[in-house]
Amino acid sequence: MKIYYRWGVFVLLIAVTVLLINKGMDLRSLGTNVDGTGIGVHFLFLEINDRVPEKSIPSYANGFFIVSLITAIAALVLAGKNLLRFKGTKAGI
């Protein structure tokens, strides 16, 4: 049962990574082409900030990219641990 839990967490981390990259790309493509003084930034039904100034939008995009890199590394480490555990059980360890 524990191995299914670990693979479920791996899939969840990969899904969050993809969503973070997508949000970062959306913000990057938006650039400074906004109405009014700024925009609201939302991620997974959570409001990050409701008044992001135009000049700060690229910083938010970079933040989403950095967090996506962190979650991708965490997912890869977890997958590596899962594969090593699987290999260890096959070898009779």
BELHU-V372946 format. One line per field, one symbol per residue. burial: # if it has 16 or more other ideal C-beta (glycine too) atoms within 10 Angstrom, else .. A space follows every 10 residues. Layout:
BEGIN
burial->???
END
This chain:
BEGIN
burial->.........# ..##.##..# #.##..#... .......##. #......... .#...##..# #.###.##.. ##..#..##. .......... ...
END
